[in-house]
Amino acid sequence: MIIIVHGDDSAKSRAQAINHFKKQALGTKFELKLEDSTPDILYELTHKKDLFGGYTSVILDITGSKSPDFEGYQKILESVPTENTLIIFSSKDLPKNHFVIKMAQKEKIKVFENNPIPSGNIFKFIDSLFNKDRVGTYKELTSLAKDDVDNFYIFSMILYGLRNLIHADIKSVKFQQMQSFQQTKLSQQTKKFGESKLKNLLEELYLLDKRVKTGEIDADLMITIAIEKVLC
């Protein structure tokens, strides 16, 4: 039997792999990394029984591997006896085109994917900001920071939100093409600013972007300055 456990929530993935590992109370257990293995070594470990006829459990750590690293392993993996257990483990998320993920789809191998659930929501942040909800804005910003969301991405979304408000204020073609709920929300938000304020704000944020990119202002201050310009 083969089980694949992977994902960027490395602690959860490791615990899950060990849990499957421990389920086999009897038999011999092995842990090895792919770089320390060869097809022959893996074949021997996954096909052996101990002196008492117990089955074998193997954790193969493939963290950081790429598909070419598995040259020569395909037949070995396909031949693992059902009574023995091979746990393929990665402390990083494996892409869909990775060899073992493609093999899992083909061979109907059970895959456990563990990735952190984002605590932040960029759209909640933008809504709070342009609703001039100071508490909500900084609460969402804290969540985005916990998720290591890039400051330049956050800033680009602030500009995106501001441009949408300007479209709503001037009733542009783009605004007319939006869903009705978007139009309602943006129309309510524009009342908190006014046309001249929106245009001045756009100029100020583009100037802020230029000052950050030329090194005049530290990028870590960019978001706080932008937020305060919108909220004031």
C-alpha positions in Angstrom: 0.0 0.0 0.0 1.2 3.5 -0.9 0.1 6.7 0.8 1.2 10.2 -0.2 1.3 13.0 2.4 2.4 16.5 1.4 1.7 20.2 1.9 3.1 23.4 3.2 1.6 22.8 6.7 4.7 20.6 7.4 3.8 20.0 11.0 0.4 18.5 10.2 1.9 16.5 7.3 4.6 15.1 9.4 2.2 14.2 12.2 -0.1 12.5 9.7 2.7 10.5 8.1 3.9 9.3 11.6 0.4 8.4 12.6 0.1 6.1 9.5 3.6 4.8 10.3 2.6 3.9 13.9 -0.6 2.2 12.9 1.4 -0.9 11.9 2.1 -2.1 15.4 4.1 -5.1 14.3 6.9 -5.4 11.7 9.9 -3.4 10.8 9.9 0.4 10.2 12.3 2.4 8.2 12.7 6.2 7.4 14.9 7.5 4.6 15.3 10.4 2.4 15.1 10.2 -1.4 18.7 11.5 -1.8 19.9 8.6 0.4 17.9 6.0 -1.5 18.2 4.1 -4.8 15.6 2.1 -6.6 17.3 -1.1 -5.3 17.3 0.1 -1.7 13.6 1.1 -1.8 12.7 -2.2 -3.5 14.5 -4.2 -0.8 12.8 -2.2 2.1 9.3 -2.3 0.6 9.4 -6.0 -0.2 10.9 -7.6 2.8 9.4 -9.2 5.9 11.2 -9.5 9.3 12.2 -12.7 10.9 8.8 -13.1 12.5 6.9 -12.6 9.3 5.9 -9.0 10.2 5.3 -6.5 7.5 7.4 -3.5 6.6 6.5 0.2 6.9 8.7 2.8 5.1 8.5 6.6 5.2 10.3 8.0 2.1 11.0 11.8 2.5 10.9 13.4 -1.0 10.9 17.0 0.2 12.4 19.3 -2.5 12.4 16.6 -5.2 11.5 17.0 -8.8 10.1 14.5 -11.2 13.5 13.6 -12.8 14.7 12.4 -9.4 12.4 9.5 -9.7 14.0 8.0 -12.8 14.1 4.2 -12.2 11.6 4.3 -9.4 8.3 3.8 -11.3 8.4 0.0 -11.5 9.5 -0.2 -7.8 6.6 2.0 -6.7 4.1 0.1 -8.8 5.2 -3.2 -7.3 4.9 -2.4 -3.6 3.0 -5.3 -1.9 -0.4 -4.4 -0.5 0.6 -5.9 2.9 3.6 -3.5 3.2 3.2 0.3 3.6 5.1 3.0 1.8 4.4 6.5 2.9 5.7 9.1 0.5 6.2 12.3 2.5 6.9 15.9 1.5 7.0 18.9 3.9 6.3 21.1 0.9 3.3 21.2 -1.4 3.8 19.0 -4.5 2.7 20.5 -7.8 0.1 18.7 -9.8 2.6 17.8 -12.5 5.0 16.1 -10.0 5.7 12.5 -10.8 4.2 11.0 -7.6 1.0 13.1 -7.9 0.5 12.0 -11.5 1.2 8.4 -10.5 -1.4 8.7 -7.6 -4.0 9.8 -10.1 -3.2 7.0 -12.4 -2.9 4.3 -9.8 -5.7 5.7 -7.5 -3.3 6.1 -4.6 -4.6 7.9 -1.5 -3.2 11.5 -1.2 -3.3 13.7 1.9 -2.7 17.4 1.2 -2.1 19.7 4.1 -1.8 23.4 3.4 -2.4 26.2 5.8 -5.8 27.9 5.7 -5.3 31.6 4.9 -6.5 33.7 7.8 -6.6 36.9 5.7 -8.9 38.0 2.9 -7.7 40.8 0.6 -11.3 41.7 -0.5 -12.5 42.0 3.1 -9.5 44.3 3.7 -10.3 46.5 0.7 -14.0 46.7 1.6 -13.1 47.7 5.2 -10.7 50.3 4.0 -13.1 52.0 1.6 -15.9 51.8 4.1 -13.5 53.8 6.3 -13.7 51.1 8.9 -10.4 51.7 10.7 -10.7 48.8 13.2 -11.8 46.3 10.5 -9.1 47.5 8.1 -6.2 46.9 10.6 -7.7 43.7 11.7 -7.7 42.3 8.1 -4.2 43.8 7.6 -3.0 41.8 10.6 -4.4 38.6 9.1 -2.8 39.3 5.7 0.5 39.9 7.5 0.2 36.5 9.2 -0.2 34.9 5.8 2.9 36.8 4.5 1.0 38.5 1.8 3.3 40.8 -0.2 3.1 44.5 0.6 3.3 45.4 -3.1 0.4 43.1 -3.8 -1.7 44.7 -1.1 -0.8 48.1 -2.4 -1.8 47.1 -6.0 -5.2 45.9 -4.6 -5.7 49.3 -2.8 -5.1 51.0 -6.2 -7.5 48.5 -7.8 -10.2 49.3 -5.2 -9.7 53.0 -5.6 -9.9 52.9 -9.4 -13.2 51.0 -9.1 -14.5 53.8 -6.9 -13.6 56.3 -9.5 -15.4 54.2 -12.1 -18.5 54.2 -9.9 -18.3 57.9 -9.3 -18.2 58.8 -13.0 -20.6 56.0 -14.0 -18.1 54.7 -16.5 -18.7 51.9 -19.0 -16.8 49.5 -16.8 -19.0 50.4 -13.9 -22.1 49.8 -16.0 -20.8 46.3 -16.8 -20.4 45.3 -13.2 -22.8 43.1 -11.2 -25.6 45.0 -9.5 -24.4 44.1 -6.0 -20.9 45.6 -6.9 -22.5 48.7 -8.2 -24.6 49.2 -5.0 -21.5 48.6 -2.8 -19.3 51.0 -4.8 -22.0 53.7 -5.0 -22.3 53.6 -1.2 -18.6 53.8 -0.7 -18.1 56.8 -3.1 -20.4 58.9 -0.9 -17.7 58.7 1.8 -15.2 60.5 -0.5 -16.5 62.7 -3.3 -15.0 63.2 -6.8 -12.2 65.6 -6.0 -11.1 63.5 -3.0 -10.9 60.3 -5.1 -8.8 62.0 -7.8 -6.5 63.5 -5.3 -6.2 60.2 -3.5 -5.2 58.5 -6.7 -2.5 61.0 -7.4 -1.2 60.7 -3.8 -1.0 56.9 -4.0 0.8 56.9 -7.4 3.3 59.4 -5.9 3.7 57.1 -2.8 4.3 54.2 -5.1 7.0 56.2 -7.0 8.7 57.3 -3.7 8.8 53.7 -2.4 10.3 52.3 -5.7 13.0 55.0 -5.7 13.9 54.2 -2.1 12.7 57.5 -0.6 10.2 55.6 1.6 10.7 52.2 3.2 8.3 49.6 1.6 7.3 48.4 5.1 5.7 51.8 5.7 3.9 51.9 2.3 0.7 50.2 3.4 0.2 52.1 6.6 0.7 55.4 4.8 -1.7 54.4 2.1 -4.3 53.3 4.6 -4.1 56.6 6.5 -4.4 58.6 3.3 -7.7 56.7 2.5 -9.1 56.8 6.1 -8.4 60.5 6.8 
